[in-house]
Amino acid sequence: MIAGTRALRGWNPTGWVSRSARVFAPGEPNDGMLAVSETQMDGIAAFATVDASHSWIMNHPAARALVVRFLETGAMDAGARDPVTDGQG
């Protein structure tokens, strides 16, 4: 599971809609649609956050690197090989 932590931005129309429908607790990390706490579920194999909004998380370089790392190693932790910085990605 990869959760975004960049909430409302002017260029994020999905955030405009969700912000009018949802109110997050002050200081609660969220991506404009979901709170990070809503993405943490029992049974997930790995969890990480990236500084991305809900609409664009799939395009964020860190999210892509985390997906590759998970597919190659089964983990997203700091001890795993980094496909972006080690020249293999």
C-alpha positions, -999 to +999 in steps of 0.1 A: +000+000+000+013+034-009-005+064+005-002+100-006+004+129+018-001+159-004-036+172+002-052+201-015-035+218-044-050+243-069-043+220-099-059+189-082-096+190-091-102+157-074-091+174-042-116+202-047-145+178-048-133+157-019-125+187+002-160+200-002-174+166+009-148+157+035-132+175+064-099+160+077-087+165+112-062+193+116-027+179+109-041+146+097-019+134+067-041+129+036-039+130-002-070+151-007-093+121-009-082+097+018-065+101+052-033+080+055-049+062+084-077+050+061-051+032+039-036+011+067-054-022+067-048-056+083-030-080+061-011-056+037+024-068+029+040-034+029+032+002+035+048+035+025+038+072+020+049+096-007+044+134-011+017+130-038-020+139-042-046+112-048-050+120-085-013+118-094+002+093-070+007+068-098+030+093-117+052+101-087+088+088-091+090+076-055+057+057-058+070+040-090+103+032-073+085+017-043+063-005-066+094-018-084+112-024-051+082-044-038+079-065-069+116-073-069+121-078-031+087-082-015+094-052+007+093-014+006+117-008+035+149+011+036+169-021+037+157-032+002+176-023-029+167+011-043+159+007-081+162+045-086+195+053-070+215+021-076+214+024-114+193-007-120+159+011-125 
